[in-house]
Amino acid sequence: MGLNVCIIGCGDMGRQHANGWKLRGDSRIVAVCDLLEDRRMRLAEETGATPYPDYHDAVLHEGVDVVSVCIPVCFHSEVSVFAADNGRHVLCEKPLALTLDQADAAIEAARRNGVLLSTSFQCRGFARHRMVRQMVQTCSPVFARFTDIREVRPKLAMHRKSENGGPVIDMAGHFFDLMRWLTGCEPVSVYARGHVFGRGKERLAPVEDFAIDAADITVEMTGGHVLNVLVNWGMPEGFSGISEELIIGPSLSVQTVGKELRIKRGSEMEILDASEGNPPGSSVRINDMAEAILNGRQPEVTGEDGRIALKVSLAALQSIETGEIIKL
């Protein structure tokens, strides 16, 4: 049995999903959709799929089994609900939605129609994170710090509160989900401070509804774990970017800087290639979703997982607005 795939959104992320599905010998892309003709026609030519300008028609293409949702976040729930209501499984790019009500609508649609819903959090699939997870299980509690600092993003939607919600929703959710998976524990409170660094930057001149694009977020977890996330997508054009990960436990420190994974136990240091063994693009979630469908099991990252990450993101934004610690 093979899987027929529909891809909604033919931009960078849609193309990543297309490449991931094409790597599988048991799947074929039969329908693609994008409002922009040049993008949908290009991907259709590359995949042999039928191009559609309207997502309803693409989802309803005969024989579609699973839909990859790769459009701005504000439309994730709408498309996911329609796909589920028409018996299609859904692999939705992260974040699952912009609001909890939207997330709940997608989760409920999948439940009542007996289809699978997965949120495309890729970090669980990185080889270094799987290695670190084993270490954390035997060394707790841990303090974890994840940093993602970049120049202003090329896509205006990524800075708009109404479309993608900025990095607190669009990026930090990766780290909230990763911390839950690494520790097996749940978030209990959130405190955050934030600003808009992108305002006044030439590239973002058309943006009117700026999302918070610079934030420092602390999440307390059950089990005594503490997560700190620093995200900033508002630095000047040409800024080279900073991406770091640091996890510290009673007898262990693990630091990822660039392509190096530095593991220190006592006085001993081990340096590994942090990029080795990582699946290309979105393949880890695509492969898991395909296997879940074909084998009748739940995907590793569910819609409920996506909802929890979104809840923490929204709590961080609430904390920024109120200056208070938000209990979950």
Salt bridges, closest charged atoms under 4 A:
ASP12 OD2 - LYS155 NZ 3.73
ASP26 OD2 - ARG24 NH2 2.86
ASP34 OD2 - ARG39 NH2 3.00
ASP38 OD2 - ARG42 NH2 3.75
GLU46 OE1 - ARG15 NH2 2.66
ASP54 OD1 - HIS56 ND1 2.69
ASP85 OD1 - ARG112 NH2 3.02
GLU93 OE2 - HIS17 NE2 2.73
ASP104 OD1 - ARG307 NE 2.50
GLU108 OE2 - ARG111 NH2 2.57
ASP148 OD2 - ARG150 NE 2.85
GLU151 OE1 - ARG203 NH2 3.66
GLU163 OE2 - ARG160 NH1 3.06
ASP170 OD1 - LYS94 NZ 2.79
ASP177 OD1 - ARG124 NH2 2.76
GLU186 OE1 - ARG180 NE 2.83
GLU237 OE1 - ARG203 NH2 3.05
GLU245 OE2 - ARG128 NH2 3.01
GLU245 OE1 - HIS129 NE2 3.00
GLU260 OE1 - ARG262 NE 2.93
ASP288 OD2 - ARG285 NH2 3.97
ASP288 OD1 - ARG297 NH2 3.06
GLU291 OE2 - ARG24 NH2 2.77
GLU300 OE1 - ARG130 NH2 3.76
GLU300 OE1 - ARG285 NH2 2.47
ASP305 OD2 - ARG124 NH2 3.70
ASP305 OD1 - ARG180 NH1 3.04
